[in-house]
């Protein structure tokens, strides 16, 4: 089983190499290490979580927290602030 430190290092290597975004790097490391993406949550370090959140705020993926009626939503939308 891969440790949080090993997981983070592998993801960081992919990101720093400029070959991919955070989410894709996480999914690739999961694939390489036979980790289900749903199980990766426990392997995410605080810096990786922050980068993933920042990536979402930069327009790649943003989770809608509420509907127009104020009820919680569970869907995701692609948002591009440059358009």
N, C-alpha and C positions, 0 to 999 in steps of 0.2 A: 504494500500500500504506500502511496506517495504521501509525503508530509506536506504541511502547509508551506514550509520554507522552500522545498523542492518545487512545488507547484508554482509558487510565486516567481522563483528564479527562472523557470522555463517560460512562463508567460512574459516576464520582463525581457528575456532574450529575444523573443519574437517581436515584441513592441519596439524595443530599442533598435533592432535591425531595420526598422521602418517597413517591414513587410506586411504589417497587418494592424487592424484596430484592436482595442482591448477585448471586445466580445469575441471576435474571431480567434484571437490568440487563446482565450480561455477555452473555447470549444475545441481548438486544435490540440491543446495540451490534454484535455479530457480524452480525446480520441486516441492520442499516442499512449496514454497511461491506462486505457480501459476503465475510465471513470465516467459514470453516467452524468450528463450535464446537471441534472437535478441534485446530484450529490456534491457538486463542486462548491456549493454555498459554504460548506464547512471548511473548504480549503482556501477561501478568499481571504487574503490579508487585508488589513485596514487600508494600506495604500492602494491595493488593487480595487477595493470597493470604491474608494474616492475617485480613482481614474475612470472606472466604469460609470459612476454617477456624472462626472464631468463630461464624459463622452456623450451621455444622454442629453445633458443640458446644452451641448454644442450642436444639437440638432440631429443626431443620429437616431436616437430612440428615447422617447419620453413616455412615461407611464402616466395615464390620466388618473388623477386621484379621485375626482368626483364628476358626476354628470351635471347637467344644467339644473337638475332638481336637488342637487346636493348629496345624492346617493353615491356610494363608492362604485367605481368601475374597475374592471379587471382586464381591460383590453389595452393594447399598446398602439401608438400611432407614430408614423414617421413624420418628423418635423424638420423642415429645412428653412432656417431663418434667412437664408440668402435669397429666397424667392419672394 
